[in-house]
Amino acid sequence: MREQILKLQRKMKECGIDVYAVTDSDPHLSEYTGAHYYALEEFSGFTGGEGRLVVSTGTGCADGNGNTAGAAALWTDGRYFTQAENELAGSGIELMRIGEPQTPSVAEWVAAQLPAAGGKLGFDGKCMAFEEGSRLIENLGNRLESALTDRDLCGELWENRPAESITPCWILREEYCGEASGHKLERIREEMKKAHAEVHVVSTLDDIAWILNLRADDIPCTPVFSAYLVIAETEAWLFTDSGHFADSPFSRADEVQEYLRGLGVQCDADEKFYRCLPVICAGKQVLLDPKKCNYETVHLVQQTGCIVDRMNPSTVMRCIKNETEIRNLRIAQHKDSVALTRFMYWFKNEGLNYALPAARTGENAEDRHSSANAVDSGEGFVLTEWSAAEKLHEYRRMQDHFLEESFSTISAYGPNAAMAHYAPSSDPDRDVPIRRKGMYLVDSGGQYYEGTTDVTRTWSCGPLTHEERIGFTLTAIANLRLADAVFLEGTSGLVLDYIAREPFWIRKMNYNHGTGHGVSYLLGVHEPPVGIRYKTATIEGAYPMKEGMYLSDEPGMYVAGQYGVRIENLVLVRHDHTNEYGRFLRFETMNFCPIDKTCLDLSLMEERDIELLNAYHNRVYRELADELPKEEAEWLAMMCAPIVRE
């Protein structure tokens, strides 16, 4: 058994805990977290983006002689099966493949590990979602005597744990955000009154940053700061580390503190939040979203106050962009489109010169890497997934007001692109060379003062198979048709999703992810509550479309072990027409980069599809041509030239 697991089991026995659950979350349930919260990786060795580790001491599994043997299991989904198999090999941790028929749920496995009566469960309630923790406790029923939720056993054992990232806060000026924080607080308090709530607890970092018009750099790819915000009828409290009030290139420390005082926001240390919360909420109606809070927060409020279960008002408000934000988003998307298009030119006209020849029949991985090392490009450069991503970063970094990527770039060649959440490796032994055949997919985005971007393109690297052309063409058709949709206000993503899937479904094909997700303004690249998906397991599929929403249009096609295609643009929901039938909306495509015509099978495209592609390329050329060097502009004209069917 892995040494860290053995240490954890010894600690569990000291505390009288039979089973302990470890998450990959932080106290704010953030999509991305800092290294301080990589407990799942530290104790299991698994580095994937989603997982749950559960460890038992074996007290409920004694053999006939009364001997016990602890066990450990890790749950993850299909995106990470192969990765988890490799990383857990030899660890003694059993891989639980979510979605497969024989895989037990976490609760079923825990129940089997607990004693018949008097079992004790443990987890860090500050890093466990309330819904997940309470459901686990409820499902265990009579098998469970008690749950210890206020001990971070992993943190107590973790030697040389990375410090929590604390970076200076800075004020996002009204010229960028378009609405003063004081007005946002007024609107939130109006919603509190409608819900008959006296207190509102906010623990999601993107909501806090949006409400206060503050940004920082505590979490990679998401410019937020760790904090808790409690809003009452006439006052508010911000619980955060004092290190956030330091000078930065954007704001002075005293300026930020004075700004918060002007808003009537009292600041206190973050560690006081859990002590003060029961006092503030005592006897009060407390508005919070249990789906967005950790177990400890909700549990404390339940003990002293009465919960008003509502989505955070700020979550609903911020998904509709104001006119200032929309104006700035067009600027951000223009910059980002220039960067991606320049990278496309480099990739096609220079980068592929350093790509490896098409793989020889029977060539294995060892041959592949030795071939890569043998290529002589003058300086030994070989085009790989990692080097391509680094080159794209260079082009983004050239743009004014670029801050950082909005998520880790997915740079995937060939079969790797079939994994929707693939991550390239900087390790030379794992970095994959790109060859002059098949397709390359790059999904990336940037954070700018003017907003957040997210875009995906798939390009040919050389000869393509018939199947690859079909997958690419259907994806292009789906993307363009969805972007051209006109629909009544209030239509949900559940309905709109069919527009993108219809070209696939009529051929008995499908892609296994949502077609679109909301995108924030200089915050997280994935923003609730809006989305485009045909499944209603989450609210994103059913939430009504409203003018000002900003979301992705990203159909794809993936064949495991062969290829993957995705084409993604961001779209803005705009008013189209109002008549006796209602108020009609449409999408405005926000980003511009050629769709690689060399990948198309024109026989699959209707005249309407050709017209939509030509219209899009006309806009791409008009938007970008004047921003590019002469040779690149001439190339862009060729890439955007209209298709004329013979």
C-alpha positions as CSV (number, residue, x, y, z in Angstrom):
1,M,0.0,0.0,0.0
2,R,1.2,3.5,-0.8
3,E,3.0,5.0,2.2
4,Q,0.8,8.1,2.4
5,I,-2.3,5.8,2.7
6,L,-0.7,3.8,5.5
7,K,0.0,7.1,7.4
8,L,-3.6,8.1,6.9
9,Q,-4.9,4.8,8.1
10,R,-2.8,5.0,11.3
11,K,-4.1,8.5,11.9
12,M,-7.7,7.3,11.4
13,K,-7.2,4.6,14.0
14,E,-6.0,7.2,16.5
15,C,-9.1,9.2,15.9
16,G,-11.5,6.2,15.9
17,I,-12.4,6.7,12.3
18,D,-13.3,3.6,10.2
19,V,-13.5,5.3,6.8
20,Y,-12.2,8.7,5.6
21,A,-13.0,10.4,2.3
22,V,-10.6,12.8,0.5
23,T,-11.7,15.3,-2.2
24,D,-9.9,17.4,-4.7
25,S,-11.8,20.6,-3.7
26,D,-11.0,23.7,-1.8
27,P,-13.4,25.4,0.7
28,H,-15.1,27.3,-2.1
29,L,-15.6,24.3,-4.4
30,S,-13.6,26.1,-7.1
31,E,-13.2,24.5,-10.5
32,Y,-9.5,25.2,-10.4
33,T,-7.6,25.0,-7.1
34,G,-4.1,25.9,-5.9
35,A,-1.4,23.3,-4.9
36,H,-2.3,23.8,-1.3
37,Y,-5.5,21.7,-1.9
38,Y,-3.9,18.9,-4.0
39,A,-4.6,16.4,-1.2
40,L,-6.0,13.8,-3.6
41,E,-2.8,13.9,-5.6
42,E,-0.6,13.9,-2.5
43,F,-2.2,10.8,-1.0
44,S,-3.2,8.8,-4.1
45,G,-0.7,9.9,-6.7
46,F,-3.6,10.6,-9.1
47,T,-3.2,13.9,-11.0
48,G,-6.5,13.9,-13.0
49,G,-8.9,16.7,-12.7
50,E,-11.7,14.9,-11.0
51,G,-11.7,12.2,-8.3
52,R,-12.6,10.9,-4.9
53,L,-10.3,8.9,-2.7
54,V,-11.8,6.8,0.1
55,V,-9.7,4.9,2.7
56,S,-10.8,2.4,5.3
57,T,-9.0,0.9,8.3
58,G,-10.6,-2.4,7.7
59,T,-12.5,-2.6,11.0
60,G,-15.6,-3.7,9.3
61,C,-13.9,-6.4,7.2
62,A,-12.3,-8.7,9.7
63,D,-11.6,-12.2,8.6
64,G,-12.5,-15.4,10.5
65,N,-9.5,-14.8,12.9
66,G,-10.5,-11.2,13.7
67,N,-7.7,-9.8,11.5
68,T,-8.4,-6.6,9.6
69,A,-6.9,-5.1,6.5
70,G,-7.5,-1.6,5.4
71,A,-8.4,-0.7,1.8
72,A,-8.4,2.3,-0.5
73,A,-10.3,3.1,-3.6
74,L,-10.4,6.0,-6.0
75,W,-13.5,7.0,-8.1
76,T,-13.1,8.9,-11.4
77,D,-14.9,9.2,-14.7
78,G,-14.1,8.0,-18.2
79,R,-11.9,11.0,-19.1
80,Y,-9.3,9.7,-16.7
81,F,-9.5,5.9,-16.8
82,T,-6.3,5.4,-18.6
83,Q,-4.4,8.0,-16.7
84,A,-5.7,6.6,-13.4
85,E,-4.7,3.1,-14.3
86,N,-1.1,4.2,-14.9
87,E,-0.8,6.5,-11.9
88,L,-2.4,4.0,-9.4
89,A,-0.4,1.0,-10.6
90,G,1.3,-0.6,-7.6
91,S,-0.3,1.8,-5.1
92,G,-2.7,-0.7,-3.6
93,I,-5.5,1.8,-4.4
94,E,-8.4,0.2,-6.4
95,L,-9.7,2.2,-9.4
96,M,-13.5,2.6,-9.4
97,R,-14.7,3.5,-12.9
98,I,-17.7,5.8,-12.6
99,G,-20.4,4.8,-15.0
100,E,-19.5,1.2,-15.5
101,P,-22.2,-1.3,-14.3
102,Q,-20.0,-3.2,-11.8
103,T,-18.7,-0.1,-10.1
104,P,-20.2,0.5,-6.6
105,S,-21.1,4.0,-5.5
106,V,-19.0,5.6,-2.8
107,A,-21.7,5.0,-0.3
108,E,-22.0,1.3,-1.2
109,W,-18.3,0.8,-0.8
110,V,-18.1,2.7,2.4
111,A,-21.1,0.7,3.8
112,A,-19.2,-2.5,3.0
113,Q,-16.2,-1.2,4.9
114,L,-18.0,-0.1,8.1
115,P,-18.7,-2.3,11.1
116,A,-22.3,-3.7,11.2
117,A,-23.0,-1.1,13.9
118,G,-21.3,1.9,15.4
119,G,-19.4,2.9,12.2
120,K,-17.5,6.2,12.1
121,L,-17.0,8.3,8.9
122,G,-14.6,11.2,8.5
123,F,-14.0,13.9,5.9
124,D,-12.9,17.5,5.8
125,G,-16.2,19.3,5.8
126,K,-14.5,22.5,4.6
127,C,-13.5,20.8,1.4
128,M,-16.5,18.6,0.8
129,A,-19.6,19.9,-1.0
130,F,-22.6,20.0,1.3
131,E,-24.7,17.9,-1.1
132,E,-22.1,15.2,-1.4
133,G,-21.3,15.0,2.3
134,S,-24.9,15.0,3.4
135,R,-26.0,12.5,0.8
136,L,-23.2,10.1,1.8
137,I,-24.2,10.4,5.5
138,E,-27.8,9.8,4.6
139,N,-27.2,6.8,2.4
140,L,-25.2,5.1,5.2
141,G,-28.2,5.1,7.5
142,N,-28.0,2.9,10.5
143,R,-24.5,1.7,9.6
144,L,-23.2,5.1,10.7
145,E,-22.9,6.1,14.4
146,S,-21.2,9.4,13.8
147,A,-19.4,11.6,11.2
148,L,-16.3,13.6,12.1
149,T,-16.3,16.5,9.6
150,D,-14.1,19.1,11.3
151,R,-10.7,17.4,11.0
152,D,-8.4,17.7,7.9
153,L,-6.4,14.6,8.5
154,C,-4.6,14.9,5.3
155,G,-3.5,18.4,6.2
156,E,-2.3,17.2,9.6
157,L,-0.1,14.5,7.9
158,W,1.1,16.4,4.8
159,E,4.7,17.3,5.2
160,N,6.0,20.3,3.3
161,R,2.5,21.2,2.1
162,P,2.5,24.1,-0.3
163,A,1.4,27.3,1.2
164,E,-2.0,28.7,0.2
165,S,-1.6,31.3,-2.5
166,I,-2.4,34.8,-1.3
167,T,-2.0,37.6,-3.9
168,P,-2.9,41.3,-3.8
169,C,-6.4,42.3,-4.7
170,W,-7.0,45.0,-7.3
171,I,-10.0,47.0,-8.2
172,L,-11.7,46.4,-11.6
173,R,-12.6,49.9,-12.7
174,E,-16.1,50.7,-13.8
175,E,-14.8,51.4,-17.4
176,Y,-14.3,47.6,-17.5
177,C,-17.0,46.1,-15.3
178,G,-19.8,48.6,-16.2
179,E,-21.5,48.6,-12.8
180,A,-20.4,49.9,-9.4
181,S,-20.2,47.4,-6.6
182,G,-22.5,49.5,-4.4
183,H,-25.2,49.2,-7.0
184,K,-24.6,45.4,-7.2
185,L,-25.0,45.2,-3.4
186,E,-28.3,47.2,-3.6
187,R,-29.6,44.8,-6.2
188,I,-28.6,41.7,-4.1
189,R,-30.4,43.2,-1.0
190,E,-33.5,43.7,-3.1
191,E,-33.4,40.0,-4.0
192,M,-32.9,39.1,-0.3
193,K,-36.0,41.1,0.6
194,K,-38.0,39.3,-2.1
195,A,-36.9,36.0,-0.5
196,H,-37.6,37.2,3.0
197,A,-33.9,36.7,3.9
198,E,-32.0,38.8,6.4
199,V,-28.5,37.4,5.7
200,H,-26.9,36.2,2.5
201,V,-23.8,33.9,2.7
202,V,-21.5,33.8,-0.4
203,S,-18.6,31.4,-0.5
204,T,-18.0,31.0,-4.3
205,L,-15.0,33.1,-5.3
206,D,-16.2,34.2,-8.7
207,D,-19.4,35.6,-7.1
208,I,-17.5,37.5,-4.4
209,A,-15.1,38.9,-7.0
210,W,-18.0,40.0,-9.2
211,I,-20.0,41.6,-6.4
212,L,-17.0,43.6,-5.1
213,N,-15.4,44.4,-8.4
214,L,-12.1,43.0,-7.1
215,R,-9.7,40.6,-8.8
216,A,-6.5,38.8,-7.7
217,D,-4.4,35.8,-8.7
218,D,-4.9,33.2,-6.0
219,I,-6.1,30.5,-8.4
220,P,-4.5,29.6,-11.7
221,C,-6.5,30.8,-14.8
222,T,-9.2,32.4,-12.6
223,P,-8.4,36.0,-11.3
224,V,-10.1,35.6,-7.9
225,F,-9.1,35.8,-4.2
226,S,-9.9,33.4,-1.3
227,A,-12.6,34.9,0.8
228,Y,-16.1,34.5,2.3
229,L,-18.7,37.3,2.0
230,V,-21.7,37.7,4.3
231,I,-24.3,40.4,3.3
232,A,-26.9,41.7,5.8
233,E,-29.6,44.4,5.3
234,T,-27.3,47.3,6.1
235,E,-23.8,45.9,6.5
236,A,-21.5,43.3,5.1
237,W,-18.5,41.3,6.2
238,L,-15.5,40.1,4.1
239,F,-13.5,37.3,5.7
240,T,-10.1,37.1,3.9
241,D,-6.4,37.0,4.6
242,S,-4.8,40.4,5.2
243,G,-2.2,39.5,2.6
244,H,-4.7,40.4,0.0
245,F,-4.4,44.0,1.0
246,A,-0.9,44.7,-0.4
247,D,0.4,46.9,-3.1
248,S,0.2,45.6,-6.6
249,P,0.8,47.0,-10.1
250,F,-2.9,47.6,-10.3
251,S,-4.0,49.1,-7.0
252,R,-2.4,50.3,-3.7
253,A,-3.2,48.4,-0.5
254,D,-4.7,51.4,1.2
255,E,-6.8,52.2,-1.9
256,V,-8.4,48.7,-1.8
257,Q,-9.1,48.9,2.0
258,E,-10.6,52.4,1.6
259,Y,-12.7,51.2,-1.3
260,L,-14.2,48.4,0.8
261,R,-14.9,50.8,3.7
262,G,-16.7,53.0,1.3
263,L,-18.9,50.1,0.4
264,G,-19.7,49.4,4.1
265,V,-17.8,46.2,4.0
266,Q,-16.0,45.2,7.2
267,C,-12.9,43.0,6.8
268,D,-11.8,40.3,9.1
269,A,-9.5,37.3,9.0
270,D,-10.7,34.4,6.9
271,E,-10.1,31.9,9.8
272,K,-12.8,33.8,11.8
273,F,-15.5,33.0,9.3
274,Y,-16.5,29.7,10.8
275,R,-16.6,31.2,14.3
276,C,-18.5,34.3,13.3
277,L,-21.0,32.6,11.0
278,P,-23.2,31.0,13.7
279,V,-23.3,34.4,15.6
280,I,-24.3,36.4,12.5
281,C,-26.9,33.9,11.4
282,A,-28.4,33.2,14.8
283,G,-32.2,33.3,14.5
284,K,-32.0,34.7,11.0
285,Q,-33.4,33.7,7.6
286,V,-30.2,33.0,5.6
287,L,-30.1,32.9,1.8
288,L,-27.5,30.6,0.5
289,D,-27.1,28.0,-2.3
290,P,-26.3,24.6,-0.6
291,K,-25.2,23.3,-4.0
292,K,-22.4,25.9,-4.0
293,C,-21.3,25.7,-0.3
294,N,-19.1,23.3,1.6
295,Y,-20.5,20.9,4.2
296,E,-19.2,22.8,7.2
297,T,-20.7,26.1,6.1
298,V,-24.2,24.8,5.6
299,H,-24.0,22.6,8.7
300,L,-23.1,25.7,10.9
301,V,-26.0,27.8,9.4
302,Q,-28.4,24.9,10.0
303,Q,-27.6,24.9,13.7
304,T,-28.4,28.5,14.3
305,G,-30.4,29.9,11.4
306,C,-33.1,29.0,8.9
307,I,-31.8,28.4,5.3
308,V,-33.5,30.0,2.3
309,D,-32.3,27.6,-0.4
310,R,-31.8,29.8,-3.5
311,M,-29.3,30.3,-6.2
312,N,-26.9,33.1,-5.4
313,P,-28.5,36.3,-6.8
314,S,-25.1,37.3,-8.1
315,T,-24.9,34.1,-10.2
316,V,-28.1,35.0,-12.0
317,M,-27.0,38.7,-12.4
318,R,-23.5,38.2,-13.7
319,C,-24.5,35.7,-16.4
320,I,-26.2,38.7,-18.2
321,K,-23.4,41.0,-19.5
322,N,-24.0,44.7,-19.4
323,E,-23.3,47.0,-22.4
324,T,-19.9,48.0,-21.0
325,E,-18.9,44.4,-20.6
326,I,-20.2,43.6,-24.1
327,R,-18.2,46.4,-25.6
328,N,-15.1,45.2,-23.8
329,L,-15.6,41.6,-24.7
330,R,-15.6,42.5,-28.4
331,I,-12.2,44.1,-27.8
332,A,-10.9,41.0,-25.9
333,Q,-12.2,38.7,-28.6
334,H,-10.5,40.8,-31.3
335,K,-7.2,40.5,-29.6
336,D,-7.6,36.8,-28.9
337,S,-8.6,36.2,-32.5
338,V,-5.5,38.0,-33.8
339,A,-3.3,35.8,-31.5
340,L,-5.0,32.5,-32.5
341,T,-5.0,33.3,-36.2
342,R,-1.3,34.3,-36.2
343,F,-0.6,31.0,-34.4
344,M,-2.6,29.2,-37.1
345,Y,-0.5,30.9,-39.8
346,W,2.7,29.9,-38.0
347,F,1.5,26.3,-37.4
348,K,0.5,25.8,-41.0
349,N,3.4,27.6,-42.7
350,E,6.4,27.1,-40.3
351,G,5.5,24.7,-37.4
352,L,4.6,21.8,-39.7
353,N,8.1,22.1,-41.3
354,Y,9.3,20.7,-37.9
355,A,6.7,18.0,-37.6
356,L,7.7,14.4,-38.0
357,P,6.9,12.4,-41.1
358,A,3.8,10.2,-41.0
359,A,4.3,7.2,-38.7
360,R,5.7,4.1,-40.3
361,T,3.6,1.0,-40.1
362,G,4.3,-0.9,-36.9
363,E,6.3,2.0,-35.3
364,N,6.0,1.9,-31.5
365,A,6.2,4.6,-28.9
366,E,10.0,4.1,-28.4
367,D,10.6,4.4,-32.1
368,R,8.4,7.5,-32.1
369,H,10.5,9.3,-29.5
370,S,13.8,8.2,-31.0
371,S,12.6,9.5,-34.3
372,A,11.7,12.9,-32.7
373,N,15.2,13.2,-31.2
374,A,16.8,12.4,-34.5
375,V,15.1,15.2,-36.4
376,D,17.5,17.9,-37.4
377,S,15.8,21.3,-37.7
378,G,18.9,23.4,-37.3
379,E,18.4,23.9,-33.6
380,G,16.9,20.5,-32.9
381,F,13.4,21.8,-32.6
382,V,10.5,19.4,-33.1
383,L,6.9,20.4,-33.3
384,T,5.1,18.7,-30.3
385,E,1.9,19.2,-28.4
386,W,3.7,21.2,-25.7
387,S,5.9,23.3,-28.0
388,A,2.8,24.2,-30.0
389,A,0.9,25.3,-26.8
390,E,4.0,27.4,-25.8
391,K,4.0,29.1,-29.2
392,L,0.3,30.0,-28.9
393,H,1.0,31.5,-25.5
394,E,3.7,33.7,-27.1
395,Y,1.1,35.2,-29.5
396,R,-1.4,35.8,-26.7
397,R,1.3,37.4,-24.5
398,M,1.9,40.0,-27.3
399,Q,-1.7,41.4,-26.8
400,D,-2.3,44.4,-24.6
401,H,-3.9,43.7,-21.3
402,F,-3.4,40.0,-21.5
403,L,-3.2,38.6,-18.0
404,E,-3.1,34.8,-18.3
405,E,-4.7,31.8,-19.9
406,S,-8.3,31.2,-18.9
407,F,-7.6,27.5,-18.5
408,S,-4.8,25.1,-19.3
409,T,-4.4,24.8,-23.0
410,I,-5.6,21.5,-24.5
411,S,-3.0,20.9,-27.3
412,A,-3.8,17.4,-28.7
413,Y,-2.6,15.6,-31.8
414,G,-4.3,12.6,-33.5
415,P,-5.8,10.1,-31.1
416,N,-5.1,12.4,-28.1
417,A,-7.7,14.8,-29.4
418,A,-10.4,12.1,-28.8
419,M,-10.0,12.8,-25.1
420,A,-12.1,15.9,-24.5
421,H,-10.1,17.1,-21.5
422,Y,-6.7,16.0,-22.6
423,A,-3.6,17.7,-21.1
424,P,-0.3,17.9,-22.9
425,S,2.9,17.2,-21.0
426,S,6.0,19.3,-20.6
427,D,7.9,16.1,-19.8
428,P,10.1,15.4,-22.8
429,D,9.5,11.7,-22.3
430,R,5.7,12.2,-22.5
431,D,5.5,15.1,-24.9
432,V,3.9,13.9,-28.1
433,P,5.4,14.9,-31.5
434,I,3.1,16.2,-34.2
435,R,3.3,14.4,-37.5
436,R,2.5,15.4,-41.1
437,K,-0.8,13.5,-41.2
438,G,-4.1,13.6,-39.4
439,M,-5.4,16.5,-37.3
440,Y,-4.3,18.7,-34.4
441,L,-6.8,20.2,-31.9
442,V,-6.1,23.2,-29.8
443,D,-8.6,24.4,-27.1
444,S,-7.5,27.5,-25.3
445,G,-8.4,30.9,-24.0
446,G,-7.2,34.1,-22.4
447,Q,-8.0,36.4,-19.5
448,Y,-7.8,40.1,-20.5
449,Y,-8.9,43.3,-18.7
450,E,-11.6,43.3,-21.2
451,G,-12.9,39.8,-20.5
452,T,-12.5,36.1,-20.9
453,T,-12.1,34.1,-24.1
454,D,-12.4,30.4,-25.0
455,V,-11.9,29.0,-28.5
456,T,-11.2,25.7,-30.2
457,R,-9.9,24.9,-33.6
458,T,-8.9,21.7,-35.3
459,W,-6.5,21.8,-38.3
460,S,-5.1,19.3,-40.7
461,C,-1.4,18.3,-40.5
462,G,-1.3,16.4,-43.7
463,P,-3.4,13.7,-45.4
464,L,-6.7,12.8,-43.7
465,T,-8.8,9.7,-43.7
466,H,-12.3,9.7,-45.1
467,E,-13.7,9.2,-41.5
468,E,-11.7,12.2,-40.2
469,R,-13.1,14.4,-43.0
470,I,-16.7,13.3,-42.1
471,G,-16.1,14.1,-38.4
472,F,-14.7,17.5,-39.1
473,T,-17.3,18.5,-41.6
474,L,-20.2,17.5,-39.4
475,T,-18.7,19.5,-36.6
476,A,-18.3,22.5,-38.8
477,I,-21.9,22.2,-40.0
478,A,-23.2,21.9,-36.4
479,N,-21.2,24.9,-35.2
480,L,-22.4,27.1,-38.0
481,R,-26.0,26.1,-37.8
482,L,-26.2,26.7,-34.1
483,A,-24.6,30.1,-34.4
484,D,-27.3,31.0,-37.0
485,A,-30.2,30.1,-34.7
486,V,-33.1,32.5,-34.1
487,F,-35.3,31.6,-31.1
488,L,-37.9,33.0,-28.8
489,E,-36.7,34.6,-25.5
490,G,-36.8,32.0,-22.7
491,T,-35.9,29.1,-25.0
492,S,-33.6,26.8,-23.1
493,G,-30.3,25.2,-24.1
494,L,-32.2,21.9,-23.9
495,V,-34.0,22.9,-27.1
496,L,-31.2,24.6,-28.9
497,D,-28.8,21.6,-28.4
498,Y,-30.7,19.7,-31.1
499,I,-29.7,22.2,-33.7
500,A,-26.0,21.2,-33.2
501,R,-26.7,17.4,-32.7
502,E,-29.1,16.9,-35.6
503,P,-26.3,16.5,-38.3
504,F,-24.8,13.8,-36.1
505,W,-28.0,12.1,-34.9
506,I,-29.4,11.5,-38.3
507,R,-26.2,9.5,-39.0
508,K,-26.5,7.7,-35.6
509,M,-23.5,9.5,-34.2
510,N,-23.0,11.7,-31.1
511,Y,-20.5,13.6,-29.0
512,N,-20.5,13.0,-25.2
513,H,-20.3,16.5,-23.8
514,G,-22.5,19.6,-23.6
515,T,-22.6,21.8,-26.7
516,G,-22.2,25.0,-24.8
517,H,-21.4,26.5,-21.4
518,G,-21.7,30.0,-19.9
519,V,-18.5,32.2,-19.8
520,S,-17.7,34.8,-17.2
521,Y,-16.3,38.3,-17.5
522,L,-12.7,38.2,-16.3
523,L,-13.6,35.3,-14.0
524,G,-14.1,31.5,-14.5
525,V,-14.3,30.2,-18.1
526,H,-17.2,28.0,-17.0
527,E,-20.1,30.1,-15.6
528,P,-23.5,28.9,-14.4
529,P,-26.4,28.8,-14.8
530,V,-26.8,28.9,-18.6
531,G,-25.7,26.1,-21.0
532,I,-26.6,24.2,-24.1
533,R,-27.1,20.5,-23.5
534,Y,-29.8,17.9,-24.2
535,K,-29.6,16.3,-20.8
536,T,-31.4,18.0,-17.9
537,A,-29.4,16.4,-15.0
538,T,-28.1,19.9,-14.3
539,I,-29.7,23.3,-14.4
540,E,-27.5,24.4,-17.3
541,G,-29.7,22.5,-19.9
542,A,-33.0,24.0,-18.7
543,Y,-32.0,27.6,-17.9
544,P,-33.8,30.1,-20.3
545,M,-31.7,32.1,-22.7
546,K,-31.7,35.9,-22.1
547,E,-30.2,38.8,-23.9
548,G,-26.7,39.5,-22.8
549,M,-25.7,35.9,-22.0
550,Y,-22.2,34.9,-23.2
551,L,-21.6,31.2,-23.9
552,S,-19.8,28.7,-26.1
553,D,-20.9,26.9,-29.2
554,E,-18.6,23.8,-29.3
555,P,-19.8,20.6,-31.0
556,G,-17.3,17.9,-31.7
557,M,-16.6,14.4,-32.9
558,Y,-14.4,11.9,-31.1
559,V,-13.4,8.4,-32.0
560,A,-11.3,6.8,-29.3
561,G,-7.8,5.7,-30.5
562,Q,-8.2,7.5,-33.8
563,Y,-9.0,11.2,-33.9
564,G,-10.9,14.1,-32.2
565,V,-12.5,17.2,-33.6
566,R,-13.9,20.3,-31.9
567,I,-14.8,23.7,-33.3
568,E,-15.7,26.3,-30.7
569,N,-16.7,29.9,-30.9
570,L,-18.1,32.1,-28.1
571,V,-21.5,33.7,-28.9
572,L,-23.5,36.5,-27.3
573,V,-27.3,36.4,-27.0
574,R,-28.7,39.5,-28.7
575,H,-32.2,40.8,-29.6
576,D,-33.2,40.0,-33.1
577,H,-36.9,41.0,-33.6
578,T,-40.1,41.6,-31.7
579,N,-43.5,41.0,-33.2
580,E,-47.0,39.7,-32.2
581,Y,-45.4,36.2,-31.6
582,G,-42.9,37.4,-29.0
583,R,-39.4,38.6,-28.6
584,F,-36.9,36.8,-30.8
585,L,-33.2,36.4,-30.0
586,R,-30.2,35.4,-32.0
587,F,-26.5,34.6,-31.4
588,E,-23.7,37.0,-32.3
589,T,-20.4,35.2,-32.9
590,M,-17.7,36.9,-31.0
591,N,-14.4,35.3,-32.1
592,F,-12.8,35.0,-35.5
593,C,-10.3,32.5,-36.8
594,P,-10.6,30.5,-40.1
595,I,-12.2,27.1,-40.1
596,D,-9.8,24.8,-41.9
597,K,-11.3,24.3,-45.3
598,T,-8.7,21.6,-46.2
599,C,-10.5,19.3,-43.7
600,L,-13.9,19.5,-45.3
601,D,-15.9,17.0,-47.3
602,L,-18.1,19.4,-49.3
603,S,-20.4,16.6,-50.4
604,L,-21.8,16.5,-46.9
605,M,-22.6,20.3,-46.9
606,E,-25.9,21.8,-48.0
607,E,-25.9,25.1,-49.9
608,R,-27.0,26.8,-46.6
609,D,-23.9,25.4,-44.9
610,I,-21.6,26.7,-47.6
611,E,-23.3,30.1,-47.3
612,L,-22.9,30.2,-43.5
613,L,-19.2,29.2,-43.8
614,N,-18.5,31.8,-46.5
615,A,-20.3,34.5,-44.4
616,Y,-18.3,33.6,-41.4
617,H,-15.0,33.7,-43.3
618,N,-15.9,37.1,-44.8
619,R,-16.3,38.4,-41.2
620,V,-13.0,36.8,-40.2
621,Y,-11.2,38.6,-43.0
622,R,-12.8,41.9,-42.4
623,E,-12.1,41.7,-38.6
624,L,-8.5,40.7,-38.8
625,A,-6.8,41.5,-42.1
626,D,-5.6,45.0,-41.1
627,E,-4.1,43.6,-37.9
628,L,-1.8,41.1,-39.6
629,P,1.6,41.5,-41.3
630,K,1.4,41.5,-45.2
631,E,2.2,37.8,-45.7
632,E,-0.2,36.7,-43.0
633,A,-3.0,38.9,-44.4
634,E,-2.4,37.4,-47.9
635,W,-2.6,33.9,-46.4
636,L,-5.8,34.9,-44.5
637,A,-7.4,36.0,-47.7
638,M,-6.7,32.6,-49.2
639,M,-8.0,30.8,-46.1
640,C,-11.2,32.9,-46.1
641,A,-11.8,32.9,-49.8
642,P,-15.4,31.8,-50.5
643,I,-16.1,28.2,-51.4
644,V,-17.8,27.9,-54.8
645,R,-19.3,24.6,-55.5
646,E,-18.7,23.5,-59.1
